[in-house]
C-alpha cells in the first residue's frame, strides 16, 4: 500500500482543534476535583497528611483555572497566598497536601477529557 496524499498538517490541525476545544472542560474537571478534595467541613481541623478542612472557605473559593490556548496548557491552582504552605508545610506545620494528590488521582480522567472526541 502506498500513501499518495499525505495530509499531515491537516491531521495536526484537527488534533490541535480537538485539544483546544477540550481544554476548558478538562480544566474545570480538575478544578472540581481539587475543590472536592478540600470540601470537608471543619472543625476539627485537618490532621497532617490530610487535605485541609474548610475553615473560612477562602481556600475552596480561590481554586481557579487559566487556559493558555497558544501553548495548549492549563493551570489549576488556589489563589490564596497560604495554599503553598498547606501543600508543602512549614517549619511550624506539617503538610496538608491536596494539589499534587488531586492531580495524580484525577490525571487519567483529565487526560481523557482533553482527548475526548
N, C-alpha and C positions, 0 to 999 in steps of 0.2 A: 504494500500500500504506500502510495506517495502522497505527501501533503502538497497540494498545488497552490492553495491560497491560505497561507498562514496569516491570521489576523490577530497577532499577539497584542498589539496596542489596544485593539477593540476589547479583547478579553480583560486586559489590565484595567481599562476604564470602567468596564462593567463591574469588576470586583471592587474597585475603589468606590464606585457609586453605591454598591450594596453596603459596604462597610460604613460609608458616610451616613447613609440613611439610618443605620442601626446604632450609631454612636450614642445618640441621646437616650434611647430606650435602655441601652446597656449601662450607661452611667446612672440612670435613675434606678435600675435594678440594684447596683452596688450601693447606691445611696440608701435605698430602702433597707438593704441587709445590714448596713452599718448602723442605721437608726434603730433597727430592731435589736441589735446586739447591746445597745445602751438604753433599752427601754424598760428595764426592771426598776420599779419604783423603790425609793428608799424612804425612810430608814428601814433596815440598817444600811450603813454604807457598805460598799463592796469590800471584799477581802482581797489581799494581794493575789495577783494572778487572775482575778475575775475582771470582767468588763465593769466599768463604772456604773453605779446605780444612779437613777435620776435624783438629783438634789434640787437644782433650780430650773432644770430643763433647758438651760442655756446651751449645754453641750449638744443635746439631741437636735435642737432647733438650728444649730450652727452648721450641721453637716450639709455641705453643699457640693455641687459639682460644676466643672467647667469643661466644655468640649472645645478642642482646638482642631478644627476640621483640616486646615492645611497640613498639619503633621499627623493627622489621624490618631490623635491621642486624647484621652480624657483623664481628668483628675477628680477624685472624690476625697474630701477631707473636711474635718471640722475646722471652723474658722475662729474658735476661741483660742486665746493665747496659751491656755494651760493644757490643751489637748496633748501636746508633745510630752509634757511632764507626766500625764496619766499613762500614756503609752509606754514610755521608757523608764519611768520612775525618777526619783531624785535621791539626794543623799539622805533625805528625811522620810521618803515614802517609797515603798516597793511598787513596781509597775502594776497598772490595771490595764493590760493590753486589750485592744479591740480593733484597731485599724488593720494591722497586718493579719491578725487572726481572721477577720471577716473577709479580707481579700483572698486568703488561702482557701477558706471554706466556700466562698462564692465564685472563685475564679473560673471554674469549668462552666457554670451557668452563665456568667458574664461573657465568656468567650463564645459560647453557643449563641447568645443573643446578638453579639456583634456579627456573626456569620449567618444569621437566620435569613433564609430566602423567602 
